[in-house]
């Protein structure tokens, strides 16, 4: 079984660069650890909205909470956002070479 999640939040303009830096650190740690059953993408939409797409395959948990870089990302997230994160479970209806 797979779990697909969409997380979206607005970012304060002055915090966009710092948020991007922290997100990049998460990707660097994921690249180093290479969790096989996890796919992840982050988009910056319109310069002020971050959209995270996470797919965990199988019954295992997401590897994100255990990553020090993700813990750093979450630490001051409340101070960076202009709208609180909204997490939704999603069903993939179609994908062409993306997911």
C-alpha positions as CSV (number, residue, x, y, z in Angstrom):
1,X,0.0,0.0,0.0
2,X,1.2,3.5,-0.8
3,X,0.5,6.8,1.0
4,X,0.5,10.0,-1.0
5,X,0.4,13.3,0.8
6,X,0.3,17.0,-0.3
7,X,1.5,19.6,2.1
8,X,0.9,23.3,1.2
9,X,1.7,26.5,3.0
10,X,2.2,30.2,2.3
11,X,5.6,31.7,3.1
12,X,6.4,35.2,4.3
13,X,8.4,37.0,1.5
14,X,11.4,37.7,3.7
15,X,11.5,34.0,4.7
16,X,11.4,32.4,1.2
17,X,15.2,32.1,0.8
18,X,15.7,30.6,4.2
19,X,12.9,28.1,3.7
20,X,14.4,27.2,0.3
21,X,17.8,26.7,2.0
22,X,16.3,24.4,4.7
23,X,14.4,22.4,2.1
24,X,17.5,22.0,0.0
25,X,19.3,20.6,3.1
26,X,16.5,18.0,3.5
27,X,17.1,16.9,-0.1
28,X,20.8,16.6,0.4
29,X,20.2,14.3,3.4
30,X,17.7,12.3,1.4
31,X,20.3,11.9,-1.4
32,X,22.9,10.7,1.1
33,X,20.5,8.2,2.8
34,X,18.6,7.1,-0.3
35,X,15.4,5.7,1.3
36,X,14.2,3.3,-1.4
37,X,10.5,3.4,-0.6
38,X,10.1,7.2,-0.5
39,X,9.6,9.8,-3.2
40,X,9.5,13.5,-2.5
41,X,9.2,16.8,-4.4
42,X,8.9,20.4,-3.4
43,X,7.6,23.2,-5.6
44,X,7.6,26.9,-5.0
45,X,4.4,28.2,-6.6
46,X,4.1,31.9,-7.5
47,X,7.0,32.8,-5.3
48,X,5.0,32.6,-2.0
49,X,3.5,29.1,-1.7
50,X,5.5,25.9,-1.0
51,X,3.9,22.6,-2.2
52,X,5.5,19.4,-0.9
53,X,4.5,16.1,-2.5
54,X,5.4,12.9,-0.6
55,X,4.9,9.3,-1.6
56,X,5.7,6.5,0.8
57,X,5.5,3.1,-0.8
58,X,4.6,0.0,1.4
59,X,3.5,0.1,5.0
60,X,6.6,1.8,6.4
61,X,6.6,5.3,7.8
62,X,8.0,8.4,6.1
63,X,11.7,8.8,6.7
64,X,11.4,12.6,7.0
65,X,10.8,12.9,10.8
66,X,14.0,11.0,11.5
67,X,16.2,13.3,9.4
68,X,18.1,16.0,11.3
69,X,17.7,18.3,8.3
70,X,14.0,17.9,8.4
71,X,13.9,18.6,12.1
72,X,15.9,21.8,11.5
73,X,13.4,22.7,8.7
74,X,10.4,22.3,11.1
75,X,12.0,24.0,14.1
76,X,11.0,27.6,13.2
77,X,8.5,26.9,10.5
78,X,5.8,28.8,12.3
79,X,7.9,32.0,12.1
80,X,8.4,31.6,8.3
81,X,4.9,30.8,7.1
82,X,2.2,33.3,6.3
83,X,-0.5,30.5,6.3
84,X,-0.2,27.4,8.4
85,X,0.6,24.1,6.6
86,X,-2.3,22.1,5.3
87,X,-1.7,18.4,4.8
88,X,-4.0,16.3,2.7
89,X,-4.0,12.7,1.7
90,X,-4.2,12.4,-2.0
91,X,-5.1,9.7,-4.6
92,X,-3.1,9.7,-7.8
93,X,-5.6,9.7,-10.6
94,X,-3.0,10.0,-13.4
95,X,0.6,10.7,-13.9
96,X,2.8,10.9,-17.0
97,X,6.4,10.2,-16.0
98,X,6.2,12.3,-12.8
99,X,5.0,10.0,-10.1
